[in-house]
Structures are given as structure tokens and as C-alpha cells.
Amino acid sequence: MSKILLIIHVLAAVVAVGPVAVAGSMFPASLRRAAGAPDRHEAVVAVRLLHHICRVYAVVGLAVPVFGFATASSMHVLGSPWLIVSIALTGVAALVLALLVLPAQETAIAGLSGSGSGDGSGGSNSGTATAAARLDGAQIRRLAMVTGCFNLLWATVTVLMIVRPGSTTGV
């Protein structure tokens, strides 16, 4: 049973966390393009799609710790230091995503939408300048950095799950 739970846990991690990591990493560059494009409609649609992917797969990602706890319980390793550290890092990654990445993406999208250009209202380059002012480079760099931290946390958890320092279990 442990192997089946482990397979489901790993598949859930790949299917849920992978899209968030990729879409989240693509978001800042797409945001820069959308803020600087004279006719931004398609660029704004792409930014909104990336945010939607992040939001949906963040919810789907809740299956990862659920199956992780089930797997750890069936393997009798719930008290192992490598697992406790992995659980803590997973919690931090979830908080980074929920409290920093997704709200920053929403704020950026609101900044793009509020500029009046590229939304079918007939805005011009002055609308693009307004969007660029609302979405300053520091805000976009901060979002890229926080998203990178989220990805680094998940990479660390993945390494811990594979290496399992000090573990004597064989799966």
C-alpha cells in the first residue's frame, strides 16, 4: 500500500506543483511584456491565464500533503527529521504562494486592467505609460524573486524526499 500511496503522492506533486512553478515563473516576464505593449490585449490575456493556472493548481496542490501524510503514516516515518523539515518547508511554500505570489499577481493584473489600454476601450500609448507606472520594475522584480523562493522551497522539499537523510526505509 505504501508504494501506491507514494506513487499517487509523487504524481500529485508533479501534476499540481509543476504547473504552478512554471506558470508562476513565466508570469513576471509576461507581465513586463503586457505592461509595455502598445496593444496589450493578447498579452493581458496571457498574464490572466498564467494567474488562473497558478490559482487552480494551488488548490489541486492540496492533494500533495494529504497523500504525503498518508504515505508517511503507512511507512511509519512521521517522526523522521527529514520528513518534519519537508513538512515545514511545504508549509512555508504554501504560505509564500497564498500570501505573496498570488496576491501580487492579482495586484499586477488589476494594475494592467485599470490602465484603460488594451481592454477594448480604445486606449493609446498613454494608457501603456500609466500601466508601466502602476507596475514599476521593482514590483515585477519582487514578484519574480518571491516566485523563485517558492520554486526553491519546492526543489528543496523534492531533494529531501528523494535523499531522505538518515532514513533507513526502503521504498
BAZAKOL-54102 format. One record per residue: x, z, y of N, C-alpha, C, O, CB in turn; residue in three letters. Coordinates in steps of 0.1 Angstrom, whole numbers, plus 5000, padded with zeros to 4 digits. Glycine has a CB too. Layout:
BEGIN
XZYXZYXZYXZYXZYALA/...
END
This chain:
BEGIN
500850004988500050005000500950005013500549945023499150125000MET/502050075012502950075023503449935028503449905040504150165020SER/503649855018504149715021503049635028503349565038504649645009LYS/501849655024500649585030500549635045500349555054499349605022ILE/500549765046500349815060501549775069501349745081500349975059LEU/502749775063503849725071503749585075504049545087505149745063LEU/503349495066503149355069502049345080502349265090502649275057ILE/500949415079499949405090500449455103500249395114498649485086ILE/501249565103501849625115502749525122502649505134502549755111HIS/503649465114504549365119503849245125504249195135505649325109VAL/502949195117502149075122501449105135501349025144501149025111LEU/500849225135500149265148501049275159500749235170499449405146ALA/502249325157503249335168503649195172503749165184504549405163ALA/503949105163504348965167503248895174503448835184504748885154VAL/501948905169500848835174500448895188499948815197499648835165VAL/500549025189500049085201501049105212500849065224499449225198ALA/502249155209503249175219503949055223504349045235504249285213VAL/504148965214504848835217504248765229504948725238504948745205GLY/502948735228502348665240502448745253502548675263500848635236PRO/502248875252502448955265503848935270504048925282502049105262VAL/504848945261506248935266506448795272507148785282507148955254ALA/506048695265506248555270505448525283506048485293505948455259VAL/504148555283503348525294503748615306503748565318501848545291ALA/504048735303504548825314505848775320505948785333504748965309GLY/506748725312507948675317507848545325508548525335508948655306SER/506848465322506548345329505848365342505948285351505748245320MET/505148475343504248505354505048495368504548425377503648635353PHE/506148565370506848565383507248425387507048395399508048655383PRO/507748345378508248215382506948125386507048045395509048145371ALA/505948135378504748065381504148115394503548035402503648085370SER/504248235397503748295410504548235422503948205432503848445410LEU/505848225420506648165431506248025434506047985445508148175427ARG/506047955423505547815424504247805431503947725440505547735411ARG/503347895427501947885433501947925447501247865455501047985425ALA/502748025451502848065465503447965474503147955486503648195466ALA/504347875468505047785477504447645476504947555484506447775473GLY/503547615468502947485466501947445477501047535480502347465452ALA/502047325483501047285493499647285487498647325493501447155499PRO/499547215475498247215469498347295456498847245446497847065465ASP/497947425457498247525447497247535436497447615427498547655453ARG/496147465436495047495427495547505413495247595406494047385428HIS/496247405408496747405394497647515391497647585381497347275390GLU/498547545401499547655400498847785399499247875391500547655411ALA/497747805407497047935407496247945394496148055388496047935419VAL/495747835389495047845376496047885365495747965356494447705372VAL/497247835365498347875356498648025357498748095347499547785357ALA/498748075369499048215371497948295366498148405359499248245386VAL/496648255368495548335363495448335348495148435342494248275369ARG/495848215342495848205327496848305321496648375312496048065323LEU/498048305327499148395322498648545323498948615314500448375330LEU/498048575334497548715336496448745325496448855320496948735350HIS/495548645323494548665313495148685299494648775292493548545313HIS/496148605296496848625283497448765282497248835272497948525281ILE/498048815293498648945292497549055290497749145283499348975306CYS/496449045298495349145296494749145283494549245277494249115307ARG/494449025277493749015264494649065253494249155245493348875261VAL/495949025253496849065242497249205244497749265234498048975242TYR/497149265256497449405258496449485250496749585243497449445273ALA/495149445250494149515243494349495228494249585220492749465247VAL/494649365224494849335210496049425205496149465193495149185208VAL/497049445214498249525210497949665206498849735200499149525222GLY/496749715209496449855204496449865189496549975184495049895210LEU/496349745182496349755168497749785163497949835152495949615162ALA/498849755171500149785166500449925164500849965152501149735177VAL/500150015173500450165169499450215159499850305151500350245182PRO/498250165158497250205148497850175134497850265126495850135150VAL/498250055132498850015119500250085117500650105106498949865118PHE/500950105128502250175127502050315122502850355114502850175141GLY/501150385128500850525123500450525108500850605101499850595132PHE/499550435105499150425091500350395082500450455071498050315089ALA/501150305086502350265078503250395077503750425066503150155084THR/503550455088504450575088503950685079504650755072504750625102ALA/502650705080501950805072502050775057502350865049500450825076SER/501850655053501950615039503350615034503550635022501350475037SER/504350605043505750615039506350755040507450785036506550515047MET/505450845046505850985048507150995057508051075054506151055034HIS/507050925068508250935077507750975091508450945101508950795078VAL/506651035093506051065106506951155114506951155126504751125105LEU/507851235107508651325114510151275116510951345122508751455107GLY/510351155113511751095114512051065128511251015136511850965106SER/513251105132513651085146513550945151513150925163515151135148PRO/513950845143513850705148512450665150512150585159514450615137TRP/511450725143510050695145509550765157508750705165509250725132LEU/509950885159509450955171509950895184509250875193509951105170ILE/511250845184511750775195511050645197510650605208513250745194VAL/510750575186509950445187508550475193508050395201509850385173SER/507950575188506550605193506650635208505850595216505950735186ILE/507650715212507750745227508050625235507450605246508950855229ALA/508950535230509250415237508050315238507750255248510450345231LEU/507250315227506050235227505050295237504350215244505350245213THR/504950425238504050485249504550445263503750415271504050635247GLY/505850455265506350415278506050265281505650235292507850445279VAL/506350185271506050035273504550015276504249935285506449955260ALA/503650085269502250075272501950115286501150055293501450155262ALA/502550225291502250275304502850175315502250145325502950405306LEU/504050115312504650025321503649905322503449845333506049975316VAL/503149855311502249735311500949775319500549695327501949695297LEU/500349885315499049925321499149965335498149935343498450025312ALA/500150035339500250095352501050015362500950025375500750235352LEU/501949925357502849855367502649705366502449635376504249895364LEU/502749645354502749505352501449445355501249355364503249465338VAL/500349485348499049425350498549445364497949355370498049485340LEU/498549565370498149585384498949495394498349445403498249725388PRO/500249485392501049395401500649255400500549185410502549415398ALA/500349205387499849075386498549055393498248955399499649035371GLN/497649155391496349145398496449135413495749055420495449255394GLU/497349225419497549225433498149085438497749035448498549335437THR/499049035430499648905433498548795433498548705442500748865424ALA/497748795423496648695422495648705434495248605440495848705409ILE/495348835438494548855450495148805462494548745471494249005451ALA/496548815463497248765475497148615475497048555486498648805474GLY/497248545464497148405463495748355467495548265474497548345449LEU/494748425461493348385463492948405477492048335482492448465454SER/493448505484493048545497493648455508493248475520493348685500GLY/494448365505495148285515494348175520494648115531496448235509SER/493348125513492448015518492947885514492347785518492348035532GLY/494147865507494647735504494647725489494947815481496047715509SER/494347605484494347575470493147625462493147615450495647635464GLY/492147675469490947725463489747635465488647675463490647865467ASP/490047515470488947425473488347445487487347375490487847445463GLY/488947525495488347545508489047455519488647465530488547695512SER/489947375514490547275524491647335532491947285542489447225533GLY/492247445527493347505534494547405535494647315527493747635528GLY/495447435544496647355546497847435543497847535537496647285559SER/499047385549500247455547500247585554501047675549501347365553ASN/499447605564499347735570498847845560499247955560498447735583SER/497947795551497447885540498647925531498648035526496347825533GLY/499447825528500547845519501547945526502048035519501347715516THR/501747935539502648025546502048165545502848265543502847985560ALA/500748175546500048305545500248365531500548485530498648295548THR/500148285521500348335507501748375505501948485499499948225497ALA/502648305510504048335509504348475516505148555511505048225514ALA/503748495527503948615535503348735527503948845526503248615548ALA/502148715521501548815513502348845500502348965495500148785509ARG/502948745495503748755482505148745485505748645483503248655472LEU/505748845491507148835495508048835483507648875472507548955504ASP/509248785485510148775474510448905467510648915455511448715479GLY/510449015474510749145469509649185459509949245448510849255480ALA/508449155462507249195453507349115440507149165429505949165460GLN/507748985441507848905429509048945421508948955409508048755433ILE/510148985427511349025420511049165413511449185402512549045430ARG/510349245420509949375414509049355402509249425392509249465424ARG/508149265403507349235391508149175380507949215368506249135395LEU/509049095383509949035372510749145366510949145354510848925378ALA/511249245374512049355369511249445360511749485349512649435380MET/510049475364509249565356508849495343508749565333507949605364VAL/508549375344508249295331509449295322509249305310507749155335THR/510549275328511849275320512049415313512449425302513049245328GLY/511749525320511749655314510849675303511149725292511549765325CYS/509649615305508649625294509149545281509149605270507249555298PHE/509749435284510249355272511449425266511649425254510749215277ASN/512349485274513449555269513049675260513649705250514349605280LEU/511949745265511449865257510949815243511249875233510249925264LEU/510249695243509749645230510949595222510849615209508749535233TRP/511949545228513049495220513749615213514249615202514049415229ALA/513849725221514449845216513649905204514249945194514649955227THR/512349905206511449955195511649865183511749925172510049955200VAL/511749735185511949645173513249675166513249685154511949505178THR/514349695173515649725167515549865160515949875148516749735178VAL/514949965166514750095159513950075146514250145136514050195168LEU/512949995146512049975134512849905123512549925112510849895138MET/513749815127514549745117515649835111515849845099515049615122ILE/516449885121517649965117517350105111517950145102518549975129VAL/516350165117515850305112517050395110517350435099515050295099ARG/517750425121518950515120518650645112517750715116519550545133PRO/519450675102519250795095518150795084517950895077518950905104GLY/517450685083516450675073516950655059517950585057515450555077SER/516250715049516550695035515550615028515550605016516850825028THR/514450575035513350495029513750355026514550295034512050505037THR/513250295016513450155013512050085012511250115003514250135000GLY/511849995021510549925021510849775018509949695018509849945034VAL/
END
